[in-house]
Amino acid sequence: MALSRITLQLARNPGLPAGDPARGYTLVAPLTPDAHLDVEAWRENRKACRVVRFSPAEDEHADGRLTHRGDHWFFHYDEDDEGDDEAGYRLGEHVFKEGEYVTVASFGEEPLTYKVTDVSSL
């Protein structure tokens, strides 16, 4: 099973007309041949599936695990100061190719749109 490194950068959103490439996520996850998250491969290698939240604000940095429950994918952070789980909006249906967009909802905040800016094999 091959893992991919997927970079998501904050895209244009209300109040952020230019987006912010310094804010986003780096995921390590398995993808199917058609670039969707691979649930079966994730189940076999869930400890290797990670997420890192990056930001210019040091206190917004976090690292955690990519998790799956039911039909939903989450970014799970173990430390209380890293915040609650963040939900990806229909991440299982998204294609993870450069130029595509995904939505992530931080707990208690408005969902934001992110652009897939890089997908690399590990």
C-alpha positions as YAML, in Angstrom:
chain: A
units: angstrom
residues:
- id: 1
  name: MET
  ca: [0.00, 0.00, 0.00]
- id: 2
  name: ALA
  ca: [1.41, 3.33, -1.05]
- id: 3
  name: LEU
  ca: [0.84, 6.44, 0.97]
- id: 4
  name: SER
  ca: [0.58, 9.93, -0.43]
- id: 5
  name: ARG
  ca: [1.51, 13.30, 1.04]
- id: 6
  name: ILE
  ca: [-1.35, 15.72, 0.30]
- id: 7
  name: THR
  ca: [-0.98, 19.45, 0.89]
- id: 8
  name: LEU
  ca: [-4.08, 21.59, 1.39]
- id: 9
  name: GLN
  ca: [-3.67, 25.38, 1.46]
- id: 10
  name: LEU
  ca: [-6.32, 27.85, 2.54]
- id: 11
  name: ALA
  ca: [-8.19, 28.96, -0.58]
- id: 12
  name: ARG
  ca: [-10.29, 32.04, -1.24]
- id: 13
  name: ASN
  ca: [-12.98, 32.26, 1.45]
- id: 14
  name: PRO
  ca: [-15.32, 34.99, 2.71]
- id: 15
  name: GLY
  ca: [-13.08, 37.66, 4.23]
- id: 16
  name: LEU
  ca: [-9.97, 36.13, 2.63]
- id: 17
  name: PRO
  ca: [-10.22, 36.99, -1.08]
- id: 18
  name: ALA
  ca: [-6.66, 35.85, -1.79]
- id: 19
  name: GLY
  ca: [-6.67, 32.84, 0.54]
- id: 20
  name: ASP
  ca: [-3.55, 32.16, 2.60]
- id: 21
  name: PRO
  ca: [-1.01, 29.59, 1.41]
- id: 22
  name: ALA
  ca: [0.71, 29.75, 4.82]
- id: 23
  name: ARG
  ca: [-2.34, 28.11, 6.46]
- id: 24
  name: GLY
  ca: [-3.49, 24.60, 5.77]
- id: 25
  name: TYR
  ca: [-2.89, 20.91, 6.29]
- id: 26
  name: THR
  ca: [-0.52, 18.21, 5.23]
- id: 27
  name: LEU
  ca: [-2.08, 14.74, 5.14]
- id: 28
  name: VAL
  ca: [-0.42, 11.36, 4.85]
- id: 29
  name: ALA
  ca: [-3.05, 9.00, 3.50]
- id: 30
  name: PRO
  ca: [-3.62, 6.17, 1.02]
- id: 31
  name: LEU
  ca: [-5.41, 7.03, -2.20]
- id: 32
  name: THR
  ca: [-7.25, 4.81, -4.64]
- id: 33
  name: PRO
  ca: [-6.13, 4.81, -8.31]
- id: 34
  name: ASP
  ca: [-8.83, 7.43, -8.99]
- id: 35
  name: ALA
  ca: [-7.42, 9.69, -6.19]
- id: 36
  name: HIS
  ca: [-10.06, 9.14, -3.48]
- id: 37
  name: LEU
  ca: [-9.20, 8.30, 0.13]
- id: 38
  name: ASP
  ca: [-8.81, 4.52, 0.35]
- id: 39
  name: VAL
  ca: [-10.77, 3.28, 3.38]
- id: 40
  name: GLU
  ca: [-9.52, -0.31, 3.21]
- id: 41
  name: ALA
  ca: [-5.87, 0.73, 2.95]
- id: 42
  name: TRP
  ca: [-6.43, 3.22, 5.77]
- id: 43
  name: ARG
  ca: [-7.80, 0.43, 8.00]
- id: 44
  name: GLU
  ca: [-4.67, -1.64, 7.37]
- id: 45
  name: ASN
  ca: [-2.28, 1.27, 8.03]
- id: 46
  name: ARG
  ca: [-4.15, 3.74, 10.21]
- id: 47
  name: LYS
  ca: [-1.15, 4.50, 12.45]
- id: 48
  name: ALA
  ca: [0.76, 5.83, 9.44]
- id: 49
  name: CYS
  ca: [-2.09, 8.13, 8.37]
- id: 50
  name: ARG
  ca: [-1.31, 11.52, 9.84]
- id: 51
  name: VAL
  ca: [-2.40, 15.15, 9.62]
- id: 52
  name: VAL
  ca: [-0.43, 18.30, 10.38]
- id: 53
  name: ARG
  ca: [-2.14, 21.67, 10.63]
- id: 54
  name: PHE
  ca: [0.18, 24.54, 9.71]
- id: 55
  name: SER
  ca: [-0.20, 28.28, 10.21]
- id: 56
  name: PRO
  ca: [1.93, 31.38, 10.73]
- id: 57
  name: ALA
  ca: [0.55, 31.43, 14.30]
- id: 58
  name: GLU
  ca: [2.61, 28.94, 16.29]
- id: 59
  name: ASP
  ca: [-0.29, 28.20, 18.66]
- id: 60
  name: GLU
  ca: [-2.40, 26.98, 15.71]
- id: 61
  name: HIS
  ca: [0.08, 24.26, 14.71]
- id: 62
  name: ALA
  ca: [-1.11, 20.74, 15.50]
- id: 63
  name: ASP
  ca: [-0.35, 17.19, 14.55]
- id: 64
  name: GLY
  ca: [-2.66, 14.26, 14.79]
- id: 65
  name: ARG
  ca: [-4.22, 11.32, 13.02]
- id: 66
  name: LEU
  ca: [-6.50, 10.96, 10.05]
- id: 67
  name: THR
  ca: [-9.48, 8.99, 11.37]
- id: 68
  name: HIS
  ca: [-12.62, 7.52, 9.86]
- id: 69
  name: ARG
  ca: [-16.00, 6.85, 11.52]
- id: 70
  name: GLY
  ca: [-19.01, 5.71, 9.56]
- id: 71
  name: ASP
  ca: [-18.99, 7.68, 6.33]
- id: 72
  name: HIS
  ca: [-16.96, 10.57, 7.75]
- id: 73
  name: TRP
  ca: [-13.27, 11.48, 7.93]
- id: 74
  name: PHE
  ca: [-11.81, 13.53, 10.79]
- id: 75
  name: PHE
  ca: [-8.52, 15.12, 11.81]
- id: 76
  name: HIS
  ca: [-8.04, 13.91, 15.39]
- id: 77
  name: TYR
  ca: [-5.67, 15.73, 17.73]
- id: 78
  name: ASP
  ca: [-4.60, 14.02, 20.96]
- id: 79
  name: GLU
  ca: [-3.60, 17.09, 22.93]
- id: 80
  name: ASP
  ca: [-6.27, 19.31, 24.50]
- id: 81
  name: ASP
  ca: [-4.44, 22.49, 23.45]
- id: 82
  name: GLU
  ca: [-4.51, 21.37, 19.79]
- id: 83
  name: GLY
  ca: [-8.30, 21.60, 19.69]
- id: 84
  name: ASP
  ca: [-11.13, 19.21, 19.04]
- id: 85
  name: ASP
  ca: [-11.48, 16.97, 16.00]
- id: 86
  name: GLU
  ca: [-11.92, 18.72, 12.69]
- id: 87
  name: ALA
  ca: [-14.33, 17.26, 10.17]
- id: 88
  name: GLY
  ca: [-13.70, 17.12, 6.47]
- id: 89
  name: TYR
  ca: [-16.84, 17.81, 4.50]
- id: 90
  name: ARG
  ca: [-17.50, 14.69, 2.43]
- id: 91
  name: LEU
  ca: [-13.77, 13.95, 2.21]
- id: 92
  name: GLY
  ca: [-14.52, 10.40, 1.10]
- id: 93
  name: GLU
  ca: [-16.14, 11.74, -2.06]
- id: 94
  name: HIS
  ca: [-13.42, 14.23, -2.97]
- id: 95
  name: VAL
  ca: [-10.74, 13.69, -5.58]
- id: 96
  name: PHE
  ca: [-7.29, 14.52, -4.21]
- id: 97
  name: LYS
  ca: [-5.57, 15.96, -7.24]
- id: 98
  name: GLU
  ca: [-3.80, 19.30, -7.58]
- id: 99
  name: GLY
  ca: [-6.27, 22.10, -8.21]
- id: 100
  name: GLU
  ca: [-9.24, 20.40, -6.52]
- id: 101
  name: TYR
  ca: [-10.94, 21.90, -3.43]
- id: 102
  name: VAL
  ca: [-12.03, 20.43, -0.09]
- id: 103
  name: THR
  ca: [-13.81, 21.86, 2.93]
- id: 104
  name: VAL
  ca: [-12.69, 21.44, 6.53]
- id: 105
  name: ALA
  ca: [-14.74, 22.47, 9.56]
- id: 106
  name: SER
  ca: [-12.74, 23.31, 12.66]
- id: 107
  name: PHE
  ca: [-14.77, 22.62, 15.79]
- id: 108
  name: GLY
  ca: [-17.04, 25.56, 16.57]
- id: 109
  name: GLU
  ca: [-15.94, 27.61, 13.54]
- id: 110
  name: GLU
  ca: [-17.25, 28.21, 10.04]
- id: 111
  name: PRO
  ca: [-16.06, 25.62, 7.50]
- id: 112
  name: LEU
  ca: [-13.24, 26.83, 5.25]
- id: 113
  name: THR
  ca: [-12.27, 25.81, 1.74]
- id: 114
  name: TYR
  ca: [-8.78, 24.52, 0.98]
- id: 115
  name: LYS
  ca: [-7.09, 23.89, -2.35]
- id: 116
  name: VAL
  ca: [-5.12, 20.71, -3.03]
- id: 117
  name: THR
  ca: [-1.73, 22.14, -4.02]
- id: 118
  name: ASP
  ca: [0.43, 19.01, -4.00]
- id: 119
  name: VAL
  ca: [0.01, 15.24, -4.04]
- id: 120
  name: SER
  ca: [3.23, 13.22, -3.81]
- id: 121
  name: SER
  ca: [3.89, 9.53, -3.35]
- id: 122
  name: LEU
  ca: [5.84, 8.55, -0.25]
...
